[in-house]
């Protein structure tokens, strides 16, 4: 299934994308797409619905983040061998973890608004993993059983804030609007192998990132295992699993960063597309 949330910001309704690419309303069956409705039992009931029997939503609709009321927004840094190579970073021994503020979350096609003073905002297409049931001391052999589904995340990053404002990466990762999520949550039964998904990011129509989740240093299962040894993962928690090569920071001989009016287009195989226009706070 492809689950989504549509409508005005803060008043999104639950929906489903049918096989013909049409939006269907799920309001009669769930209140929202959140951790409370992402357990196996609820997903099984939803999977038995006939999409053709669900109300068709007419007209162009804004899409919100495909999961509402996200718990922890967890991000893994330097998790692609080819991305680590382009930045000159050493391969980490364990997954590098940082947090992204939930106030960064926006819909997949909402504007990204750079904060005042930002001159080094960068793009990062990433595979998002949404937890569907409580995970504690999980082993990698069955870690994917705890996944509700997968989505696209744009881990937009302000590199100066990230590297030069003293402190953790979180400062450069958590600006308002720096966390587009969606367009939909694809349930895990539709993604047979999360370690073989092509992914890309274009800026103003030019291909900047091109990669595959096959080059992850730590697989989705290994990430879930590692994190669940440290703390409990709860339904509705989101893990953004790192980015492939092609970020603006690594462009030679001079880095390239986003500016007002730029357009980012992101794609991950089987997970859909995102598109954000870049704006800037006055």
GUBA-482756 format. One line per field, with one value per residue (C-alpha): residue number from 0; residue in one letter; chain; x, y, z. Coordinates in steps of 0.05 Angstrom, whole numbers. Layout:
seq: NUM; ...
type: a; ...
mol: A; ...
X: X; ...
Y: Y; ...
Z: Z; ...
This chain:
seq: 0; 1; 2; 3; 4; 5; 6; 7; 8; 9; 10; 11; 12; 13; 14; 15; 16; 17; 18; 19; 20; 21; 22; 23; 24; 25; 26; 27; 28; 29; 30; 31; 32; 33; 34; 35; 36; 37; 38; 39; 40; 41; 42; 43; 44; 45; 46; 47; 48; 49; 50; 51; 52; 53; 54; 55; 56; 57; 58; 59; 60; 61; 62; 63; 64; 65; 66; 67; 68; 69; 70; 71; 72; 73; 74; 75; 76; 77; 78; 79; 80; 81; 82; 83; 84; 85; 86; 87; 88; 89; 90; 91; 92; 93; 94; 95; 96; 97; 98; 99; 100; 101; 102; 103; 104; 105; 106; 107; 108; 109; 110; 111; 112; 113; 114; 115; 116; 117; 118; 119; 120; 121; 122; 123; 124; 125; 126; 127; 128; 129; 130; 131; 132; 133; 134; 135; 136; 137; 138; 139; 140; 141; 142; 143; 144; 145; 146; 147; 148; 149; 150; 151; 152; 153; 154; 155; 156; 157; 158; 159; 160; 161; 162; 163; 164; 165; 166; 167; 168; 169; 170; 171; 172; 173; 174; 175; 176; 177; 178; 179; 180; 181; 182; 183; 184; 185; 186; 187; 188; 189; 190; 191; 192; 193; 194; 195; 196; 197; 198; 199; 200; 201; 202; 203; 204; 205; 206; 207; 208; 209; 210; 211; 212; 213; 214; 215; 216; 217; 218; 219; 220; 221; 222; 223; 224; 225; 226; 227; 228; 229; 230; 231; 232; 233; 234; 235; 236; 237; 238; 239; 240; 241; 242; 243; 244; 245; 246; 247; 248; 249; 250; 251; 252; 253; 254; 255; 256; 257; 258; 259; 260; 261; 262; 263; 264; 265; 266; 267; 268; 269; 270; 271; 272; 273; 274; 275; 276; 277; 278; 279; 280; 281
type: x; x; x; x; x; x; x; x; x; x; x; x; x; x; x; x; x; x; x; x; x; x; x; x; x; x; x; x; x; x; x; x; x; x; x; x; x; x; x; x; x; x; x; x; x; x; x; x; x; x; x; x; x; x; x; x; x; x; x; x; x; x; x; x; x; x; x; x; x; x; x; x; x; x; x; x; x; x; x; x; x; x; x; x; x; x; x; x; x; x; x; x; x; x; x; x; x; x; x; x; x; x; x; x; x; x; x; x; x; x; x; x; x; x; x; x; x; x; x; x; x; x; x; x; x; x; x; x; x; x; x; x; x; x; x; x; x; x; x; x; x; x; x; x; x; x; x; x; x; x; x; x; x; x; x; x; x; x; x; x; x; x; x; x; x; x; x; x; x; x; x; x; x; x; x; x; x; x; x; x; x; x; x; x; x; x; x; x; x; x; x; x; x; x; x; x; x; x; x; x; x; x; x; x; x; x; x; x; x; x; x; x; x; x; x; x; x; x; x; x; x; x; x; x; x; x; x; x; x; x; x; x; x; x; x; x; x; x; x; x; x; x; x; x; x; x; x; x; x; x; x; x; x; x; x; x; x; x; x; x; x; x; x; x; x; x; x; x; x; x; x; x; x; x; x; x; x; x; x; x; x; x
mol: A; A; A; A; A; A; A; A; A; A; A; A; A; A; A; A; A; A; A; A; A; A; A; A; A; A; A; A; A; A; A; A; A; A; A; A; A; A; A; A; A; A; A; A; A; A; A; A; A; A; A; A; A; A; A; A; A; A; A; A; A; A; A; A; A; A; A; A; A; A; A; A; A; A; A; A; A; A; A; A; A; A; A; A; A; A; A; A; A; A; A; A; A; A; A; A; A; A; A; A; A; A; A; A; A; A; A; A; A; A; A; A; A; A; A; A; A; A; A; A; A; A; A; A; A; A; A; A; A; A; A; A; A; A; A; A; A; A; A; A; A; A; A; A; A; A; A; A; A; A; A; A; A; A; A; A; A; A; A; A; A; A; A; A; A; A; A; A; A; A; A; A; A; A; A; A; A; A; A; A; A; A; A; A; A; A; A; A; A; A; A; A; A; A; A; A; A; A; A; A; A; A; A; A; A; A; A; A; A; A; A; A; A; A; A; A; A; A; A; A; A; A; A; A; A; A; A; A; A; A; A; A; A; A; A; A; A; A; A; A; A; A; A; A; A; A; A; A; A; A; A; A; A; A; A; A; A; A; A; A; A; A; A; A; A; A; A; A; A; A; A; A; A; A; A; A; A; A; A; A; A; A
X: 0; 19; -8; -8; -37; -69; -99; -80; -21; -42; -109; -86; -131; -109; -108; -86; -59; -95; -65; -85; -50; -114; -121; -172; -197; -185; -220; -275; -223; -167; -163; -93; -30; 11; 48; -19; -44; 20; 18; 13; -60; -84; -42; -70; -141; -126; -94; -159; -199; -218; -190; -246; -295; -260; -282; -244; -211; -221; -177; -105; -88; -29; 7; 31; 86; 64; 67; 37; 59; 127; 162; 237; 268; 333; 386; 447; 508; 562; 527; 544; 614; 616; 591; 643; 696; 674; 678; 744; 714; 735; 687; 654; 658; 586; 527; 535; 471; 443; 374; 333; 281; 210; 194; 234; 182; 141; 104; 142; 126; 124; 174; 241; 254; 326; 335; 365; 439; 440; 489; 507; 442; 451; 408; 409; 362; 353; 314; 267; 247; 185; 179; 113; 121; 162; 234; 282; 345; 326; 373; 387; 360; 288; 297; 256; 195; 192; 187; 119; 143; 191; 191; 234; 268; 305; 355; 365; 428; 457; 531; 558; 509; 527; 603; 620; 569; 601; 564; 528; 505; 434; 443; 451; 399; 340; 322; 247; 225; 291; 255; 209; 179; 137; 100; 74; 92; 102; 88; 144; 109; 118; 193; 225; 297; 310; 383; 372; 335; 360; 357; 370; 366; 363; 372; 342; 336; 410; 426; 467; 459; 454; 462; 434; 419; 465; 525; 501; 556; 504; 441; 371; 370; 437; 416; 353; 393; 444; 395; 350; 408; 413; 340; 270; 244; 170; 116; 119; 194; 229; 300; 334; 389; 441; 454; 493; 546; 533; 519; 535; 588; 631; 631; 701; 735; 683; 622; 553; 496; 422; 396; 327; 287; 323; 281; 300; 270; 281; 265; 274; 255; 184; 176; 155; 180; 189; 195; 212; 223; 274; 255; 289; 266; 271
Y: 0; 72; 111; 187; 249; 305; 373; 438; 441; 419; 391; 332; 273; 200; 173; 118; 118; 67; 26; 79; 134; 164; 190; 154; 177; 132; 176; 124; 73; 111; 179; 192; 158; 158; 110; 90; 64; 33; -33; -98; -109; -42; -46; -116; -90; -32; -79; -118; -57; -50; 18; 25; 26; 84; 156; 187; 254; 302; 360; 376; 365; 387; 327; 331; 290; 218; 203; 250; 260; 231; 211; 212; 239; 199; 209; 169; 207; 184; 118; 110; 87; 130; 192; 182; 178; 242; 281; 249; 221; 156; 98; 98; 37; 47; 85; 160; 186; 256; 283; 328; 372; 352; 425; 416; 368; 390; 358; 330; 388; 446; 502; 497; 564; 580; 618; 687; 686; 618; 614; 540; 501; 433; 375; 302; 249; 194; 130; 140; 81; 86; 40; 2; -33; -24; -47; -60; -104; -126; -168; -154; -222; -199; -124; -110; -141; -77; -32; -4; 24; 67; 137; 192; 242; 304; 316; 389; 414; 483; 466; 529; 519; 445; 452; 521; 541; 498; 436; 378; 371; 382; 457; 453; 399; 426; 492; 501; 464; 425; 357; 343; 273; 233; 234; 169; 114; 49; -10; -59; -116; -76; -66; -134; -109; -40; -50; -46; 19; 70; 142; 210; 285; 338; 413; 458; 397; 378; 310; 321; 257; 187; 126; 62; 38; -21; 22; 35; 20; -1; -34; -16; -79; -64; 8; -16; -68; -16; 37; -12; -31; 41; 61; 37; 52; 67; 64; 127; 139; 158; 138; 175; 128; 172; 200; 177; 220; 284; 334; 407; 410; 359; 392; 408; 456; 497; 474; 492; 511; 526; 596; 627; 603; 536; 473; 405; 341; 276; 204; 136; 73; 50; 107; 164; 235; 299; 370; 432; 504; 542; 607; 649; 685; 760
Z: 0; -10; 49; 50; 84; 45; 58; 90; 136; 206; 181; 138; 125; 116; 45; 0; -71; -113; -170; -221; -183; -156; -85; -41; 27; 88; 139; 152; 172; 209; 240; 213; 189; 253; 298; 328; 261; 234; 272; 233; 253; 227; 164; 151; 156; 110; 59; 54; 32; -41; -62; -112; -53; -20; -34; -92; -74; -132; -151; -138; -65; -22; 6; 78; 110; 97; 172; 224; 296; 284; 348; 341; 277; 276; 222; 203; 177; 128; 114; 40; 23; -40; -3; 51; -3; -37; 29; 49; 113; 145; 144; 213; 258; 282; 253; 264; 296; 300; 312; 268; 301; 286; 271; 207; 179; 118; 61; 1; -45; 4; -3; 32; 65; 82; 147; 151; 138; 104; 47; 50; 45; 13; -12; 11; -17; 35; 47; 106; 149; 193; 254; 261; 328; 391; 381; 437; 434; 363; 322; 249; 227; 243; 246; 183; 216; 258; 197; 178; 112; 73; 45; 15; 61; 39; 95; 76; 111; 126; 123; 158; 215; 217; 218; 246; 299; 353; 374; 341; 269; 293; 287; 212; 202; 241; 207; 195; 131; 126; 131; 71; 79; 29; -18; 11; 59; 21; 67; 76; 39; -26; -15; -20; -13; 17; 0; -75; -90; -141; -117; -146; -134; -188; -177; -230; -276; -269; -239; -176; -137; -166; -123; -96; -25; -41; -23; 48; 99; 151; 124; 147; 189; 220; 237; 272; 310; 332; 353; 390; 435; 457; 466; 449; 379; 380; 326; 285; 296; 231; 213; 155; 133; 98; 29; -33; -67; -103; -47; -61; -6; -43; -112; -137; -144; -107; -68; -97; -51; -59; -72; -74; -134; -141; -148; -120; -149; -111; -130; -98; -137; -117; -68; -114; -123; -84; -110; -69; -90; -48; -15; 39; 101; 94
